[in-house]
Amino acid sequence: MKKNLEAAGFTTSLQEFEFGGKKSWNLIADWPRGGRTGKVLMVGAHLDSVETSPGINDNGSSVAAILETALTVSAKNVTPAQHLRFGFWGTEEETYIGSTHYVNTLPAAELSKITAYLNFDMIGSPNPGYFVYDQSPEVARHFDRYFTTKGIPTEPATALNGRSDHEPFLAKGVAVGGIFTGSAEIKTPEQAAKWGGTAGEAMDKCYHQACDTPANIDRRALDVNSDAVAAMVWKLGVRG
């Protein structure tokens, strides 16, 4: 992935850190064009999975979506209003260690440039819900508007546990946003009525299990949510 991003024109760096006696890495990719205002839109997803799972929905789904968005930025050779930065995090499953390391080691002057951090974690659950992070309403409204155009109602992600790599950014006062299709939460009859799927079953029955393979992906959810990733990068970063 690092080579793919570099071949597409991104400037990449590996940030090494240690947790539990083991080394891990964050991969950071910066688009070198645009961003002359000194403002940064950052987009991220975690690379790791638990040892018991291949991690295709959690979190290959989101990594694929933001990688494809980054490659589209390159293919269109955009000059964005804000600087675009993509973060691929290590060791999220141990309570977002990689993203916390990044935030805690970023100089305050650089952190202050980040206008928003958009996090994507599990966006193709097989019995999906459509949840929007609502900790920063000014960011959430853009996601809600996108889903409204698709005829898909949303619910706030804070109704769930939903903790992920946006938390360290939020703790430092950065506006955050993102989407989530659910994990072990049971879909209610009301949710099934508005989203489809099966009430009384988990939104991802293979959450943290060996069956989180490519067969565990709802392709419509992945398609809609991947488009949402790109739409928000263009709305908030490219057009600014």
PyMOL commands that set and color helices and strands:
alter all, ss='L'
color gray80, all
select helices_A, chain A and resi 2-7+56-75+97-105+108-111+137-149+157-159+166-171+189-195+214-216+219-238
alter helices_A, ss='H'
color red, helices_A
select strands_A, chain A and resi 11-19+22-30+40-46+83-89+114-120+131-132+155-156+176-180
alter strands_A, ss='S'
color yellow, strands_A
deselect
rebuild
show_as cartoon
